Amino acid sequence: MTAQTINVQRQMLALSMKAKLSTLWIFFLFNLIFRDIHEFVEPGFIEEIMTGTSNGNPITEHMFPDFSHHR
């Protein structure tokens, strides 16, 4: 094997890893989005959130990222 062949193989491996990570990230985001949409159409979900609870647990401001103080 030549140095050029080894270099090409390393580049292919790096590209392959980037493609795998990108695909995994896209899969994760779509699952997150569709899970949330699915919960919204569940009967009583929005009313439960409006009462300030989720599955019997209180919803507090610490459960959400607070971007209002970052300017």
NORMOWO-V384554 format. One record per residue. PSI is psi in radians with two decimals (999 if undefined). OMEGA is omega as a letter, one per 30 degrees, with the letter a starting at -180 (* if undefined). BURIAL is # if it has 24 or more other ideal C-beta (glycine too) atoms within 12 Angstrom, else .. Layout:
# NORMOWO-V384554
psi->PSI omega->OMEGA burial->BURIAL
psi->PSI omega->OMEGA burial->BURIAL
This chain:
# NORMOWO-V384554
psi->2.48 omega->l burial->.
psi->2.91 omega->l burial->.
psi->-0.60 omega->l burial->.
psi->-0.69 omega->l burial->.
psi->-0.74 omega->l burial->.
psi->-0.71 omega->l burial->.
psi->-0.74 omega->l burial->.
psi->-0.72 omega->l burial->.
psi->-0.71 omega->l burial->.
psi->-0.72 omega->l burial->.
psi->-0.70 omega->l burial->.
psi->-0.71 omega->l burial->.
psi->-0.75 omega->l burial->.
psi->-0.72 omega->l burial->.
psi->-0.71 omega->l burial->.
psi->-0.72 omega->a burial->.
psi->-0.72 omega->l burial->.
psi->-0.71 omega->l burial->.
psi->-0.70 omega->l burial->.
psi->-0.78 omega->l burial->.
psi->-0.68 omega->l burial->.
psi->-0.76 omega->l burial->.
psi->-0.75 omega->l burial->.
psi->-0.74 omega->a burial->.
psi->-0.76 omega->l burial->.
psi->-0.76 omega->l burial->.
psi->-0.78 omega->l burial->.
psi->-0.82 omega->a burial->.
psi->-0.75 omega->l burial->.
psi->-0.71 omega->l burial->.
psi->-0.75 omega->l burial->.
psi->-0.79 omega->a burial->.
psi->-0.86 omega->a burial->.
psi->-0.52 omega->l burial->.
psi->-0.78 omega->l burial->.
psi->-0.75 omega->l burial->.
psi->-0.70 omega->l burial->.
psi->-0.68 omega->l burial->.
psi->-0.59 omega->a burial->.
psi->-0.55 omega->a burial->.
psi->-0.05 omega->l burial->.
psi->2.28 omega->a burial->.
psi->2.23 omega->l burial->.
psi->-0.06 omega->a burial->.
psi->-0.86 omega->a burial->.
psi->-0.69 omega->l burial->.
psi->-0.69 omega->l burial->.
psi->-0.75 omega->l burial->.
psi->-0.67 omega->a burial->.
psi->-0.41 omega->l burial->.
psi->-0.22 omega->l burial->.
psi->0.28 omega->l burial->.
psi->2.75 omega->l burial->.
psi->2.00 omega->a burial->.
psi->0.61 omega->l burial->.
psi->-0.05 omega->l burial->.
psi->2.40 omega->l burial->.
psi->2.46 omega->l burial->.
psi->2.13 omega->a burial->.
psi->2.93 omega->a burial->.
psi->-0.33 omega->a burial->.
psi->-0.21 omega->l burial->.
psi->-0.24 omega->a burial->.
psi->2.54 omega->l burial->.
psi->2.40 omega->a burial->.
psi->1.72 omega->a burial->.
psi->0.00 omega->a burial->.
psi->-0.40 omega->a burial->.
psi->-0.11 omega->a burial->.
psi->2.07 omega->a burial->.
psi->999 omega->* burial->.
